[in-house]
Amino acid sequence: MLQCIDAIKSKSDNIKIFLISSHTDTETLIQKVAHQTNVMAIYLLDHEERFASTLNHSITKLHDLYSDLDSLSIRLSQDIKSFIHYTPLSISTFDREKNENTIRDLNKANARFLWLQLLIDILIKTPYNDQEKDEMLEECRTHYKDNSTVLKSIKEFSQTYKSTEALKFYTTDSFLYRILNRALRTENIEILFICRFFLADICNQLKE
């Protein structure tokens, strides 16, 4: 815990921190870092509900307790999105004597892209299993319930899909390509969360 506290205190105010803790001495951690101006929010992952009766809920940066990682991930991504949207984002210019290019303020498009990158990073690190694949396909079946051709493709996907073929499915004009692109355009967190196993497979393939 001391390493965590030291790391937070060593960061400049330009580095914004959204802190997740499941430490047994969480209350001490909160007291040590809640006043830090670069700490935007604190989230507690408490599978066994150990902290509910002892925590000081008057701390404004404390964004609730969560018993599961799924709900915490959704709340975290929403908070990051709100922070990016409502906070003026700017990067100071470099010393002109060094003939460096001026960096302009980030506009909303840049902010949305950053939010999306952060969200996807959160989603692909969220644990998942075979049940997530079934949930995603059920969502697709519901969406395309009146399209027999797509329903056939969904059935084929459920029977033959391999994680090493994620890019092939995404880069063709498939049902997954259309659903994911719509979710990315509309920033639909729920759909992206349901499709997180597929997003993780895509990212893993790109790393290879």
Number of C-alpha atoms within 10 A of each C-alpha: 13 9 8 12 13 12 10 19 16 9 14 10 12 9 11 15 16 14 20 14 17 15 14 12 11 17 14 12 16 21 12 15 18 18 12 14 14 18 19 20 19 21 21 24 21 18 13 10 12 12 19 13 8 9 15 13 13 7 13 12 17 18 19 15 20 19 13 13 15 15 11 20 19 16 17 22 20 14 17 18 19 12 16 16 16 10 9 12 15 11 11 9 12 12 10 9 6 7 8 10 10 12 11 11 13 12 12 14 10 13 19 15 11 14 22 19 12 15 22 20 16 16 24 20 12 16 11 15 8 8 10 17 17 13 13 19 20 14 16 18 19 10 14 15 11 10 10 11 9 17 19 11 13 20 13 11 14 12 9 8 13 10 13 11 13 20 18 11 16 18 10 11 10 14 19 21 15 13 16 19 14 14 17 15 9 9 17 12 19 11 17 22 23 20 23 24 24 23 21 20 18 20 16 15 14 10 7 5
